[in-house]
Amino acid sequence: MSKPKEKVSDDQLKKMVLRQQRAIAAGKRGYKLSDELTEQLCEHLKDGRSVPLGNGRVARMKDRFADTNKVGYGGAVRRFEVEVTEAEDVKL
């Protein structure tokens, strides 16, 4: 049998809920910025261009649907994403 859970006060629960809501809001702001930067990067990296990041890493734009015209997903899906790999994995 599992040990009974410790009773948490309403004040503790309130703090947890507010912290959780702040984390969600921060995540939404982060995703919005990420989407904006991805759009900007897409303009410059979509043609197959790679950019060295240092420490042997390289970034390039990846077309997630390059091999297919069909997407089997019931929600929003990003077609392009920034892919970071080791330099030897990508021809510069």
RAVEN-V32508 format. One record per residue. RES is the residue in one small letter. PHI is phi as a letter, one per 20 degrees, with the letter a starting at -180 (none if undefined). NEAR is the number of other ideal C-beta (glycine too) atoms within 8 Angstrom. D_LAST is the distance of its C-alpha to the last C-alpha in whole Angstrom. Layout:
# RAVEN-V32508
res/phi/near/d_last
RES/PHI/NEAR/D_LAST
RES/PHI/NEAR/D_LAST
This chain:
# RAVEN-V32508
res/phi/near/d_last
m/none/2/59
s/f/3/57
k/f/4/58
p/f/4/59
k/f/4/56
e/f/4/57
k/f/4/59
v/d/6/56
s/f/6/58
d/g/5/58
d/f/6/56
q/f/8/54
l/f/9/53
k/g/8/53
k/f/8/50
m/f/9/48
v/f/8/48
l/f/8/47
r/f/8/44
q/f/8/43
q/f/8/43
r/f/8/41
a/f/8/39
i/f/8/38
a/f/8/38
a/f/8/36
g/f/8/33
k/f/8/34
r/f/8/33
g/f/8/30
y/f/8/29
k/f/8/30
l/f/8/28
s/g/8/25
d/f/9/26
e/f/8/26
l/f/8/22
t/f/12/21
e/f/8/22
q/f/8/21
l/f/10/17
c/g/10/18
e/f/7/18
h/d/7/15
l/d/14/13
k/f/9/14
d/e/4/13
g/n/6/10
r/f/8/8
s/d/11/6
v/c/8/8
p/f/8/9
l/d/8/12
g/n/5/13
n/l/4/15
g/m/6/12
r/d/11/11
v/c/14/9
a/d/10/10
r/b/13/10
m/e/12/13
k/d/8/15
d/e/8/18
r/f/9/20
f/d/8/22
a/f/5/20
d/e/3/22
t/b/6/25
n/d/3/28
k/d/4/30
v/c/6/30
g/e/3/33
y/b/5/33
g/e/2/36
g/b/4/34
a/f/3/32
v/c/7/28
r/e/8/25
r/f/6/23
f/d/10/20
e/b/8/19
v/e/10/16
e/d/8/14
v/d/7/13
t/c/9/12
e/f/8/11
a/g/10/8
e/f/5/9
d/e/6/10
v/c/10/6
k/e/3/4
l/e/6/0
